[in-house]
Every structure is written in structure tokens, then in C-alpha cells.
Amino acid sequence: MTVPWHAGCIRTWTRLATLLVGVLVLTAAQSSQNPTADPDPPARTQASTGLRIYVGMWSTHVRDLNRGLSNNWLVGVGWRGVYGGTFVNSFGNRSFTAGIQRTVARGQEDAVVPFFQYRVGVVSGYDERFISIASWLPVLPLGQLLGGLETGRAGVELGWAGLVATLGPHFRF
């Protein structure tokens, strides 16, 4: 039995929203455990301003869930709130992206640290198959919400940017 695309879309959005809310709740719970602590401890500053290397990304288009996950071969870097990277988009074109990245909430340093971030920037490499304005606009605006977990120097993040959900690992230095 095939499921109509909108039913699959609702299921995907529900799962993504549940995960992001869960990350926020965990972050808030960890932050409220010690209300007298320094609001910007050195570990938090290091996590938000240190070097991050992004070494992969898998994505799915919520309008076409039958495509499954695509390996996008991302290579990127984030440093002091700025990010940039290149990947192969779902249509097989080389894309480049750059912008700012900010941490909204981050749990206290522990074995596993949840975080919630956003990115605002631009992305190239898309055409009208993705969105109609891409046929005449070579660089598109990008807004992305990210939630994830880190342990030590390794982390994984789940992202959402309008029509696309992403999953990818990163390493902090």
C-alpha cells in the first residue's frame, strides 16, 4: 500500500519536531539544574567558537519521501559562528553554502550534550526542480534549524530547512 505524500510528510514533520522539542527540553532541564552557575562557562564558549569540521550529510526531501535518504558528500567547516561547505545536492549538482551559525541552547558539559542551533546564509547549485525562483536566482537564501548531540569532540546533528531534512556528523577541535 502506498501512502499519499502528505501523510508521509506529516509523519516526517512530526518526528523532526518531536526530536527538536526533546533536545530543547533536555537542554532546558540541564541548564536549570544549576541556576547559580556562570551563564557562559569556558566549555560553552569553546563549543560555540571552536573549529568544527563537517564530514558528511544525508538528506531527504519532505515532498518526495519515496526518494529515501541521499548521501550528499558534504565537506564543511564552522568557526566562531561562521560556516561554509560544499556538497552534492539531491539533483546531482555541486552546491556551496555559507553563512552564520548560532547556538540558541546548549546543555551543560556532560557525557552527552544536547544543543539547538540555527543557520542563516546562502546556498547555490539549485534549479527550478527544487523551487521555482531558483531558475532565475543562482544563489538562494537559506534558513536552517539544527538539533543534535555531542559527546567529546564528536557530534551528530539533525537539521530542517523548509523542504529538506538532513542528518550529519561533525568533529570539534
Rosetta constraint file for C-alpha pairs under 8 A:
AtomPair CA 3 CA 7 HARMONIC 6.46 0.50
AtomPair CA 3 CA 8 HARMONIC 6.60 0.50
AtomPair CA 4 CA 8 HARMONIC 6.68 0.50
AtomPair CA 5 CA 9 HARMONIC 5.99 0.50
AtomPair CA 5 CA 63 HARMONIC 6.58 0.50
AtomPair CA 5 CA 64 HARMONIC 6.71 0.50
AtomPair CA 5 CA 65 HARMONIC 7.07 0.50
AtomPair CA 6 CA 10 HARMONIC 6.08 0.50
AtomPair CA 6 CA 63 HARMONIC 7.64 0.50
AtomPair CA 7 CA 11 HARMONIC 6.29 0.50
AtomPair CA 8 CA 12 HARMONIC 6.17 0.50
AtomPair CA 8 CA 62 HARMONIC 7.91 0.50
AtomPair CA 8 CA 65 HARMONIC 6.84 0.50
AtomPair CA 9 CA 13 HARMONIC 6.13 0.50
AtomPair CA 9 CA 62 HARMONIC 5.47 0.50
AtomPair CA 9 CA 63 HARMONIC 6.61 0.50
AtomPair CA 9 CA 65 HARMONIC 7.31 0.50
AtomPair CA 10 CA 14 HARMONIC 6.01 0.50
AtomPair CA 11 CA 15 HARMONIC 6.24 0.50
AtomPair CA 12 CA 16 HARMONIC 6.14 0.50
AtomPair CA 12 CA 62 HARMONIC 7.12 0.50
AtomPair CA 13 CA 17 HARMONIC 5.93 0.50
AtomPair CA 14 CA 18 HARMONIC 6.00 0.50
AtomPair CA 15 CA 19 HARMONIC 6.22 0.50
AtomPair CA 16 CA 20 HARMONIC 6.24 0.50
AtomPair CA 16 CA 160 HARMONIC 7.91 0.50
AtomPair CA 17 CA 21 HARMONIC 6.01 0.50
AtomPair CA 18 CA 22 HARMONIC 6.00 0.50
AtomPair CA 19 CA 23 HARMONIC 6.24 0.50
AtomPair CA 19 CA 147 HARMONIC 7.75 0.50
AtomPair CA 20 CA 24 HARMONIC 6.25 0.50
AtomPair CA 20 CA 116 HARMONIC 7.62 0.50
AtomPair CA 20 CA 146 HARMONIC 7.84 0.50
AtomPair CA 20 CA 147 HARMONIC 5.66 0.50
AtomPair CA 21 CA 25 HARMONIC 6.10 0.50
AtomPair CA 22 CA 26 HARMONIC 6.14 0.50
AtomPair CA 23 CA 27 HARMONIC 6.05 0.50
AtomPair CA 23 CA 114 HARMONIC 5.83 0.50
AtomPair CA 23 CA 115 HARMONIC 6.57 0.50
AtomPair CA 23 CA 116 HARMONIC 6.95 0.50
AtomPair CA 23 CA 147 HARMONIC 6.46 0.50
AtomPair CA 23 CA 148 HARMONIC 7.03 0.50
AtomPair CA 24 CA 28 HARMONIC 6.03 0.50
AtomPair CA 24 CA 105 HARMONIC 7.20 0.50
AtomPair CA 24 CA 114 HARMONIC 7.87 0.50
AtomPair CA 24 CA 115 HARMONIC 7.39 0.50
AtomPair CA 24 CA 116 HARMONIC 6.69 0.50
AtomPair CA 25 CA 29 HARMONIC 6.00 0.50
AtomPair CA 26 CA 30 HARMONIC 6.12 0.50
AtomPair CA 26 CA 107 HARMONIC 7.21 0.50
AtomPair CA 26 CA 114 HARMONIC 6.84 0.50
AtomPair CA 27 CA 31 HARMONIC 6.09 0.50
AtomPair CA 27 CA 105 HARMONIC 6.39 0.50
AtomPair CA 27 CA 106 HARMONIC 5.62 0.50
AtomPair CA 27 CA 107 HARMONIC 4.42 0.50
AtomPair CA 27 CA 108 HARMONIC 7.77 0.50
AtomPair CA 27 CA 114 HARMONIC 5.93 0.50
AtomPair CA 27 CA 115 HARMONIC 6.62 0.50
AtomPair CA 28 CA 32 HARMONIC 6.09 0.50
AtomPair CA 28 CA 105 HARMONIC 7.65 0.50
AtomPair CA 28 CA 107 HARMONIC 7.21 0.50
AtomPair CA 29 CA 33 HARMONIC 6.44 0.50
AtomPair CA 30 CA 34 HARMONIC 7.81 0.50
AtomPair CA 30 CA 107 HARMONIC 5.47 0.50
AtomPair CA 30 CA 108 HARMONIC 6.06 0.50
AtomPair CA 31 CA 35 HARMONIC 7.09 0.50
AtomPair CA 31 CA 106 HARMONIC 7.88 0.50
AtomPair CA 31 CA 107 HARMONIC 5.97 0.50
AtomPair CA 31 CA 108 HARMONIC 6.38 0.50
AtomPair CA 40 CA 44 HARMONIC 6.16 0.50
AtomPair CA 40 CA 45 HARMONIC 6.55 0.50
AtomPair CA 41 CA 45 HARMONIC 6.48 0.50
AtomPair CA 42 CA 46 HARMONIC 6.11 0.50
AtomPair CA 43 CA 47 HARMONIC 6.20 0.50
AtomPair CA 43 CA 109 HARMONIC 6.86 0.50
AtomPair CA 44 CA 48 HARMONIC 6.26 0.50
AtomPair CA 44 CA 106 HARMONIC 7.55 0.50
AtomPair CA 44 CA 108 HARMONIC 7.76 0.50
AtomPair CA 44 CA 109 HARMONIC 7.66 0.50
AtomPair CA 45 CA 49 HARMONIC 5.88 0.50
AtomPair CA 45 CA 50 HARMONIC 7.83 0.50
AtomPair CA 46 CA 50 HARMONIC 5.11 0.50
AtomPair CA 47 CA 172 HARMONIC 7.47 0.50
AtomPair CA 48 CA 80 HARMONIC 6.62 0.50
AtomPair CA 48 CA 81 HARMONIC 6.89 0.50
AtomPair CA 48 CA 102 HARMONIC 7.59 0.50
AtomPair CA 48 CA 103 HARMONIC 6.67 0.50
AtomPair CA 49 CA 79 HARMONIC 5.93 0.50
AtomPair CA 49 CA 80 HARMONIC 3.94 0.50
AtomPair CA 49 CA 81 HARMONIC 6.26 0.50
AtomPair CA 50 CA 78 HARMONIC 7.96 0.50
AtomPair CA 50 CA 79 HARMONIC 5.76 0.50
AtomPair CA 50 CA 80 HARMONIC 6.17 0.50
AtomPair CA 50 CA 172 HARMONIC 6.74 0.50
AtomPair CA 50 CA 173 HARMONIC 6.23 0.50
AtomPair CA 51 CA 77 HARMONIC 7.20 0.50
AtomPair CA 51 CA 78 HARMONIC 5.80 0.50
AtomPair CA 51 CA 79 HARMONIC 4.69 0.50
AtomPair CA 51 CA 80 HARMONIC 7.28 0.50
AtomPair CA 51 CA 172 HARMONIC 5.68 0.50
AtomPair CA 51 CA 173 HARMONIC 5.19 0.50
AtomPair CA 52 CA 77 HARMONIC 5.57 0.50
AtomPair CA 52 CA 78 HARMONIC 4.90 0.50
AtomPair CA 52 CA 79 HARMONIC 6.36 0.50
AtomPair CA 52 CA 170 HARMONIC 6.43 0.50
AtomPair CA 52 CA 171 HARMONIC 5.46 0.50
AtomPair CA 52 CA 172 HARMONIC 4.46 0.50
AtomPair CA 52 CA 173 HARMONIC 6.29 0.50
AtomPair CA 53 CA 75 HARMONIC 7.60 0.50
AtomPair CA 53 CA 76 HARMONIC 5.91 0.50
AtomPair CA 53 CA 77 HARMONIC 4.67 0.50
AtomPair CA 53 CA 78 HARMONIC 6.53 0.50
AtomPair CA 53 CA 170 HARMONIC 5.47 0.50
AtomPair CA 53 CA 171 HARMONIC 5.24 0.50
AtomPair CA 53 CA 172 HARMONIC 6.52 0.50
AtomPair CA 54 CA 74 HARMONIC 7.00 0.50
AtomPair CA 54 CA 75 HARMONIC 5.55 0.50
AtomPair CA 54 CA 76 HARMONIC 4.79 0.50
AtomPair CA 54 CA 77 HARMONIC 5.84 0.50
AtomPair CA 54 CA 78 HARMONIC 7.88 0.50
AtomPair CA 54 CA 168 HARMONIC 7.47 0.50
AtomPair CA 54 CA 169 HARMONIC 6.26 0.50
AtomPair CA 54 CA 170 HARMONIC 4.43 0.50
AtomPair CA 54 CA 171 HARMONIC 6.67 0.50
AtomPair CA 55 CA 73 HARMONIC 7.58 0.50
AtomPair CA 55 CA 74 HARMONIC 5.90 0.50
AtomPair CA 55 CA 75 HARMONIC 5.03 0.50
AtomPair CA 55 CA 76 HARMONIC 6.76 0.50
AtomPair CA 55 CA 168 HARMONIC 7.48 0.50
AtomPair CA 55 CA 169 HARMONIC 6.27 0.50
AtomPair CA 55 CA 170 HARMONIC 6.08 0.50
AtomPair CA 56 CA 71 HARMONIC 7.73 0.50
AtomPair CA 56 CA 72 HARMONIC 6.94 0.50
AtomPair CA 56 CA 73 HARMONIC 5.26 0.50
AtomPair CA 56 CA 74 HARMONIC 4.53 0.50
AtomPair CA 56 CA 75 HARMONIC 6.27 0.50
AtomPair CA 56 CA 168 HARMONIC 5.50 0.50
AtomPair CA 56 CA 169 HARMONIC 6.20 0.50
AtomPair CA 56 CA 170 HARMONIC 7.90 0.50
AtomPair CA 57 CA 71 HARMONIC 6.21 0.50
AtomPair CA 57 CA 72 HARMONIC 5.42 0.50
AtomPair CA 57 CA 73 HARMONIC 6.13 0.50
AtomPair CA 57 CA 74 HARMONIC 5.45 0.50
AtomPair CA 57 CA 166 HARMONIC 6.53 0.50
AtomPair CA 57 CA 167 HARMONIC 5.57 0.50
AtomPair CA 57 CA 168 HARMONIC 4.33 0.50
AtomPair CA 57 CA 169 HARMONIC 7.20 0.50
AtomPair CA 58 CA 69 HARMONIC 5.93 0.50
AtomPair CA 58 CA 70 HARMONIC 5.30 0.50
AtomPair CA 58 CA 71 HARMONIC 4.62 0.50
AtomPair CA 58 CA 72 HARMONIC 5.67 0.50
AtomPair CA 58 CA 73 HARMONIC 7.92 0.50
AtomPair CA 58 CA 166 HARMONIC 5.56 0.50
AtomPair CA 58 CA 167 HARMONIC 5.24 0.50
AtomPair CA 58 CA 168 HARMONIC 6.33 0.50
AtomPair CA 59 CA 69 HARMONIC 5.28 0.50
AtomPair CA 59 CA 70 HARMONIC 5.26 0.50
AtomPair CA 59 CA 71 HARMONIC 6.80 0.50
AtomPair CA 59 CA 72 HARMONIC 7.09 0.50
AtomPair CA 59 CA 90 HARMONIC 7.82 0.50
AtomPair CA 59 CA 164 HARMONIC 6.59 0.50
AtomPair CA 59 CA 165 HARMONIC 5.54 0.50
AtomPair CA 59 CA 166 HARMONIC 4.29 0.50
AtomPair CA 59 CA 167 HARMONIC 6.38 0.50
AtomPair CA 60 CA 64 HARMONIC 7.73 0.50
AtomPair CA 60 CA 65 HARMONIC 6.57 0.50
AtomPair CA 60 CA 67 HARMONIC 7.09 0.50
AtomPair CA 60 CA 68 HARMONIC 5.96 0.50
AtomPair CA 60 CA 69 HARMONIC 5.00 0.50
AtomPair CA 60 CA 70 HARMONIC 6.35 0.50
AtomPair CA 60 CA 164 HARMONIC 5.71 0.50
AtomPair CA 60 CA 165 HARMONIC 5.49 0.50
AtomPair CA 60 CA 166 HARMONIC 6.66 0.50
AtomPair CA 61 CA 65 HARMONIC 6.04 0.50
AtomPair CA 61 CA 67 HARMONIC 7.62 0.50
AtomPair CA 61 CA 163 HARMONIC 5.68 0.50
AtomPair CA 61 CA 164 HARMONIC 4.59 0.50
AtomPair CA 61 CA 165 HARMONIC 6.53 0.50
AtomPair CA 62 CA 163 HARMONIC 5.53 0.50
AtomPair CA 62 CA 164 HARMONIC 5.91 0.50
AtomPair CA 62 CA 165 HARMONIC 7.09 0.50
AtomPair CA 63 CA 163 HARMONIC 6.72 0.50
AtomPair CA 70 CA 90 HARMONIC 6.51 0.50
AtomPair CA 72 CA 87 HARMONIC 5.56 0.50
AtomPair CA 72 CA 88 HARMONIC 4.88 0.50
AtomPair CA 72 CA 89 HARMONIC 5.86 0.50
AtomPair CA 72 CA 90 HARMONIC 7.04 0.50
AtomPair CA 73 CA 87 HARMONIC 5.42 0.50
AtomPair CA 73 CA 88 HARMONIC 6.08 0.50
AtomPair CA 74 CA 85 HARMONIC 6.92 0.50
AtomPair CA 74 CA 86 HARMONIC 5.72 0.50
AtomPair CA 74 CA 87 HARMONIC 4.23 0.50
AtomPair CA 74 CA 88 HARMONIC 7.04 0.50
AtomPair CA 75 CA 85 HARMONIC 5.61 0.50
AtomPair CA 75 CA 86 HARMONIC 5.68 0.50
AtomPair CA 75 CA 87 HARMONIC 6.51 0.50
AtomPair CA 76 CA 83 HARMONIC 7.34 0.50
AtomPair CA 76 CA 84 HARMONIC 5.58 0.50
AtomPair CA 76 CA 85 HARMONIC 3.77 0.50
AtomPair CA 76 CA 86 HARMONIC 6.29 0.50
AtomPair CA 77 CA 83 HARMONIC 5.64 0.50
AtomPair CA 77 CA 84 HARMONIC 5.60 0.50
AtomPair CA 77 CA 85 HARMONIC 6.24 0.50
AtomPair CA 78 CA 82 HARMONIC 5.55 0.50
AtomPair CA 78 CA 83 HARMONIC 4.07 0.50
AtomPair CA 78 CA 84 HARMONIC 6.51 0.50
AtomPair CA 78 CA 101 HARMONIC 7.92 0.50
AtomPair CA 79 CA 83 HARMONIC 6.36 0.50
AtomPair CA 81 CA 100 HARMONIC 5.54 0.50
AtomPair CA 81 CA 101 HARMONIC 4.85 0.50
AtomPair CA 81 CA 102 HARMONIC 5.84 0.50
AtomPair CA 82 CA 98 HARMONIC 7.53 0.50
AtomPair CA 82 CA 99 HARMONIC 5.81 0.50
AtomPair CA 82 CA 100 HARMONIC 4.41 0.50
AtomPair CA 82 CA 101 HARMONIC 5.68 0.50
AtomPair CA 83 CA 98 HARMONIC 5.48 0.50
AtomPair CA 83 CA 99 HARMONIC 5.57 0.50
AtomPair CA 83 CA 100 HARMONIC 5.94 0.50
AtomPair CA 83 CA 101 HARMONIC 6.49 0.50
AtomPair CA 84 CA 96 HARMONIC 7.52 0.50
AtomPair CA 84 CA 97 HARMONIC 5.48 0.50
AtomPair CA 84 CA 98 HARMONIC 4.09 0.50
AtomPair CA 84 CA 99 HARMONIC 6.63 0.50
AtomPair CA 85 CA 96 HARMONIC 5.81 0.50
AtomPair CA 85 CA 97 HARMONIC 5.41 0.50
AtomPair CA 85 CA 98 HARMONIC 6.53 0.50
AtomPair CA 86 CA 94 HARMONIC 7.08 0.50
AtomPair CA 86 CA 95 HARMONIC 5.57 0.50
AtomPair CA 86 CA 96 HARMONIC 4.42 0.50
AtomPair CA 86 CA 97 HARMONIC 6.29 0.50
AtomPair CA 87 CA 94 HARMONIC 5.88 0.50
AtomPair CA 87 CA 95 HARMONIC 5.36 0.50
AtomPair CA 87 CA 96 HARMONIC 6.60 0.50
AtomPair CA 88 CA 92 HARMONIC 5.71 0.50
AtomPair CA 88 CA 93 HARMONIC 5.50 0.50
AtomPair CA 88 CA 94 HARMONIC 4.59 0.50
AtomPair CA 88 CA 95 HARMONIC 5.87 0.50
AtomPair CA 89 CA 93 HARMONIC 5.51 0.50
AtomPair CA 89 CA 94 HARMONIC 6.32 0.50
AtomPair CA 89 CA 95 HARMONIC 6.21 0.50
AtomPair CA 89 CA 125 HARMONIC 7.56 0.50
AtomPair CA 89 CA 126 HARMONIC 7.77 0.50
AtomPair CA 91 CA 126 HARMONIC 7.89 0.50
AtomPair CA 93 CA 125 HARMONIC 5.88 0.50
AtomPair CA 93 CA 126 HARMONIC 7.23 0.50
AtomPair CA 94 CA 125 HARMONIC 5.84 0.50
AtomPair CA 95 CA 123 HARMONIC 6.70 0.50
AtomPair CA 95 CA 124 HARMONIC 5.16 0.50
AtomPair CA 95 CA 125 HARMONIC 4.36 0.50
AtomPair CA 95 CA 126 HARMONIC 7.33 0.50
AtomPair CA 96 CA 123 HARMONIC 5.59 0.50
AtomPair CA 96 CA 124 HARMONIC 5.35 0.50
AtomPair CA 96 CA 125 HARMONIC 6.90 0.50
AtomPair CA 97 CA 121 HARMONIC 7.13 0.50
AtomPair CA 97 CA 122 HARMONIC 5.56 0.50
AtomPair CA 97 CA 123 HARMONIC 4.26 0.50
AtomPair CA 97 CA 124 HARMONIC 6.52 0.50
AtomPair CA 98 CA 121 HARMONIC 5.53 0.50
AtomPair CA 98 CA 122 HARMONIC 5.74 0.50
AtomPair CA 98 CA 123 HARMONIC 6.84 0.50
AtomPair CA 99 CA 119 HARMONIC 6.88 0.50
AtomPair CA 99 CA 120 HARMONIC 5.62 0.50
AtomPair CA 99 CA 121 HARMONIC 3.81 0.50
AtomPair CA 99 CA 122 HARMONIC 6.35 0.50
AtomPair CA 100 CA 119 HARMONIC 5.64 0.50
AtomPair CA 100 CA 120 HARMONIC 5.51 0.50
AtomPair CA 100 CA 121 HARMONIC 6.20 0.50
AtomPair CA 101 CA 117 HARMONIC 7.00 0.50
AtomPair CA 101 CA 118 HARMONIC 5.75 0.50
AtomPair CA 101 CA 119 HARMONIC 4.36 0.50
AtomPair CA 101 CA 120 HARMONIC 6.63 0.50
AtomPair CA 102 CA 117 HARMONIC 5.54 0.50
AtomPair CA 102 CA 118 HARMONIC 5.60 0.50
AtomPair CA 102 CA 119 HARMONIC 6.53 0.50
AtomPair CA 103 CA 115 HARMONIC 7.30 0.50
AtomPair CA 103 CA 116 HARMONIC 6.08 0.50
AtomPair CA 103 CA 117 HARMONIC 4.31 0.50
AtomPair CA 103 CA 118 HARMONIC 6.70 0.50
AtomPair CA 104 CA 115 HARMONIC 7.75 0.50
AtomPair CA 104 CA 116 HARMONIC 5.61 0.50
AtomPair CA 104 CA 117 HARMONIC 5.20 0.50
AtomPair CA 104 CA 118 HARMONIC 7.31 0.50
AtomPair CA 105 CA 115 HARMONIC 5.65 0.50
AtomPair CA 105 CA 116 HARMONIC 5.21 0.50
AtomPair CA 105 CA 117 HARMONIC 7.03 0.50
AtomPair CA 106 CA 113 HARMONIC 7.14 0.50
AtomPair CA 106 CA 114 HARMONIC 5.96 0.50
AtomPair CA 106 CA 115 HARMONIC 4.29 0.50
AtomPair CA 106 CA 116 HARMONIC 6.41 0.50
AtomPair CA 107 CA 113 HARMONIC 5.36 0.50
AtomPair CA 107 CA 114 HARMONIC 5.38 0.50
AtomPair CA 107 CA 115 HARMONIC 6.27 0.50
AtomPair CA 108 CA 113 HARMONIC 6.53 0.50
AtomPair CA 109 CA 113 HARMONIC 5.97 0.50
AtomPair CA 110 CA 151 HARMONIC 7.82 0.50
AtomPair CA 111 CA 151 HARMONIC 5.77 0.50
AtomPair CA 111 CA 152 HARMONIC 7.28 0.50
AtomPair CA 112 CA 149 HARMONIC 6.42 0.50
AtomPair CA 112 CA 150 HARMONIC 5.61 0.50
AtomPair CA 112 CA 151 HARMONIC 4.74 0.50
AtomPair CA 112 CA 152 HARMONIC 7.83 0.50
AtomPair CA 113 CA 149 HARMONIC 5.45 0.50
AtomPair CA 113 CA 150 HARMONIC 5.05 0.50
AtomPair CA 113 CA 151 HARMONIC 6.26 0.50
AtomPair CA 114 CA 147 HARMONIC 7.49 0.50
AtomPair CA 114 CA 148 HARMONIC 5.70 0.50
AtomPair CA 114 CA 149 HARMONIC 4.43 0.50
AtomPair CA 114 CA 150 HARMONIC 6.44 0.50
AtomPair CA 115 CA 147 HARMONIC 5.71 0.50
AtomPair CA 115 CA 148 HARMONIC 5.46 0.50
AtomPair CA 115 CA 149 HARMONIC 6.21 0.50
AtomPair CA 115 CA 150 HARMONIC 7.90 0.50
AtomPair CA 116 CA 145 HARMONIC 7.66 0.50
AtomPair CA 116 CA 146 HARMONIC 5.70 0.50
AtomPair CA 116 CA 147 HARMONIC 4.44 0.50
AtomPair CA 116 CA 148 HARMONIC 6.63 0.50
AtomPair CA 117 CA 145 HARMONIC 6.06 0.50
AtomPair CA 117 CA 146 HARMONIC 4.98 0.50
AtomPair CA 117 CA 147 HARMONIC 6.30 0.50
AtomPair CA 118 CA 143 HARMONIC 7.37 0.50
AtomPair CA 118 CA 144 HARMONIC 5.56 0.50
AtomPair CA 118 CA 145 HARMONIC 4.53 0.50
AtomPair CA 118 CA 146 HARMONIC 5.70 0.50
AtomPair CA 119 CA 142 HARMONIC 7.63 0.50
AtomPair CA 119 CA 143 HARMONIC 5.69 0.50
AtomPair CA 119 CA 144 HARMONIC 5.04 0.50
AtomPair CA 119 CA 145 HARMONIC 6.55 0.50
AtomPair CA 119 CA 146 HARMONIC 7.83 0.50
AtomPair CA 120 CA 141 HARMONIC 7.72 0.50
AtomPair CA 120 CA 142 HARMONIC 5.65 0.50
AtomPair CA 120 CA 143 HARMONIC 4.67 0.50
AtomPair CA 120 CA 144 HARMONIC 6.57 0.50
AtomPair CA 121 CA 141 HARMONIC 5.96 0.50
AtomPair CA 121 CA 142 HARMONIC 5.01 0.50
AtomPair CA 121 CA 143 HARMONIC 6.58 0.50
AtomPair CA 122 CA 139 HARMONIC 6.31 0.50
AtomPair CA 122 CA 140 HARMONIC 5.46 0.50
AtomPair CA 122 CA 141 HARMONIC 4.48 0.50
AtomPair CA 122 CA 142 HARMONIC 4.97 0.50
AtomPair CA 123 CA 139 HARMONIC 5.61 0.50
AtomPair CA 123 CA 140 HARMONIC 5.30 0.50
AtomPair CA 123 CA 141 HARMONIC 6.42 0.50
AtomPair CA 123 CA 142 HARMONIC 6.30 0.50
AtomPair CA 124 CA 138 HARMONIC 6.01 0.50
AtomPair CA 124 CA 139 HARMONIC 4.57 0.50
AtomPair CA 124 CA 140 HARMONIC 6.20 0.50
AtomPair CA 125 CA 138 HARMONIC 7.05 0.50
AtomPair CA 125 CA 139 HARMONIC 7.48 0.50
AtomPair CA 126 CA 130 HARMONIC 6.42 0.50
AtomPair CA 126 CA 134 HARMONIC 6.04 0.50
AtomPair CA 126 CA 135 HARMONIC 7.98 0.50
AtomPair CA 126 CA 138 HARMONIC 7.36 0.50
AtomPair CA 127 CA 131 HARMONIC 6.82 0.50
AtomPair CA 127 CA 132 HARMONIC 7.36 0.50
AtomPair CA 127 CA 133 HARMONIC 7.91 0.50
AtomPair CA 127 CA 134 HARMONIC 4.64 0.50
AtomPair CA 127 CA 135 HARMONIC 4.97 0.50
AtomPair CA 127 CA 138 HARMONIC 7.92 0.50
AtomPair CA 128 CA 132 HARMONIC 4.38 0.50
AtomPair CA 128 CA 133 HARMONIC 6.56 0.50
AtomPair CA 128 CA 134 HARMONIC 5.15 0.50
AtomPair CA 128 CA 135 HARMONIC 4.78 0.50
AtomPair CA 130 CA 134 HARMONIC 7.34 0.50
AtomPair CA 131 CA 135 HARMONIC 7.91 0.50
AtomPair CA 133 CA 137 HARMONIC 5.99 0.50
AtomPair CA 134 CA 138 HARMONIC 6.18 0.50
AtomPair CA 134 CA 139 HARMONIC 7.59 0.50
AtomPair CA 134 CA 140 HARMONIC 6.95 0.50
AtomPair CA 142 CA 161 HARMONIC 7.27 0.50
AtomPair CA 143 CA 161 HARMONIC 5.94 0.50
AtomPair CA 143 CA 162 HARMONIC 7.87 0.50
AtomPair CA 144 CA 159 HARMONIC 6.50 0.50
AtomPair CA 144 CA 160 HARMONIC 5.55 0.50
AtomPair CA 144 CA 161 HARMONIC 4.50 0.50
AtomPair CA 144 CA 162 HARMONIC 7.70 0.50
AtomPair CA 145 CA 159 HARMONIC 5.52 0.50
AtomPair CA 145 CA 160 HARMONIC 5.35 0.50
AtomPair CA 145 CA 161 HARMONIC 6.63 0.50
AtomPair CA 146 CA 157 HARMONIC 6.28 0.50
AtomPair CA 146 CA 158 HARMONIC 5.62 0.50
AtomPair CA 146 CA 159 HARMONIC 4.33 0.50
AtomPair CA 146 CA 160 HARMONIC 6.61 0.50
AtomPair CA 147 CA 157 HARMONIC 5.56 0.50
AtomPair CA 147 CA 158 HARMONIC 5.40 0.50
AtomPair CA 147 CA 159 HARMONIC 6.47 0.50
AtomPair CA 148 CA 155 HARMONIC 7.22 0.50
AtomPair CA 148 CA 156 HARMONIC 5.59 0.50
AtomPair CA 148 CA 157 HARMONIC 4.09 0.50
AtomPair CA 148 CA 158 HARMONIC 5.86 0.50
AtomPair CA 149 CA 155 HARMONIC 5.59 0.50
AtomPair CA 149 CA 156 HARMONIC 5.68 0.50
AtomPair CA 149 CA 157 HARMONIC 6.57 0.50
AtomPair CA 150 CA 154 HARMONIC 5.70 0.50
AtomPair CA 150 CA 155 HARMONIC 3.97 0.50
AtomPair CA 150 CA 156 HARMONIC 6.50 0.50
AtomPair CA 151 CA 155 HARMONIC 6.13 0.50
AtomPair CA 153 CA 171 HARMONIC 5.40 0.50
AtomPair CA 153 CA 172 HARMONIC 4.83 0.50
AtomPair CA 153 CA 173 HARMONIC 6.84 0.50
AtomPair CA 154 CA 169 HARMONIC 7.38 0.50
AtomPair CA 154 CA 170 HARMONIC 5.94 0.50
AtomPair CA 154 CA 171 HARMONIC 4.58 0.50
AtomPair CA 154 CA 172 HARMONIC 6.42 0.50
AtomPair CA 155 CA 169 HARMONIC 5.63 0.50
AtomPair CA 155 CA 170 HARMONIC 5.24 0.50
AtomPair CA 155 CA 171 HARMONIC 6.20 0.50
AtomPair CA 156 CA 167 HARMONIC 7.26 0.50
AtomPair CA 156 CA 168 HARMONIC 5.60 0.50
AtomPair CA 156 CA 169 HARMONIC 4.24 0.50
AtomPair CA 156 CA 170 HARMONIC 6.09 0.50
AtomPair CA 157 CA 167 HARMONIC 5.76 0.50
AtomPair CA 157 CA 168 HARMONIC 5.52 0.50
AtomPair CA 157 CA 169 HARMONIC 6.36 0.50
AtomPair CA 157 CA 170 HARMONIC 7.89 0.50
AtomPair CA 158 CA 165 HARMONIC 7.35 0.50
AtomPair CA 158 CA 166 HARMONIC 5.64 0.50
AtomPair CA 158 CA 167 HARMONIC 4.58 0.50
AtomPair CA 158 CA 168 HARMONIC 6.73 0.50
AtomPair CA 159 CA 165 HARMONIC 5.61 0.50
AtomPair CA 159 CA 166 HARMONIC 4.86 0.50
AtomPair CA 159 CA 167 HARMONIC 6.26 0.50
AtomPair CA 160 CA 164 HARMONIC 5.92 0.50
AtomPair CA 160 CA 165 HARMONIC 4.54 0.50
AtomPair CA 160 CA 166 HARMONIC 6.28 0.50
AtomPair CA 161 CA 165 HARMONIC 6.44 0.50
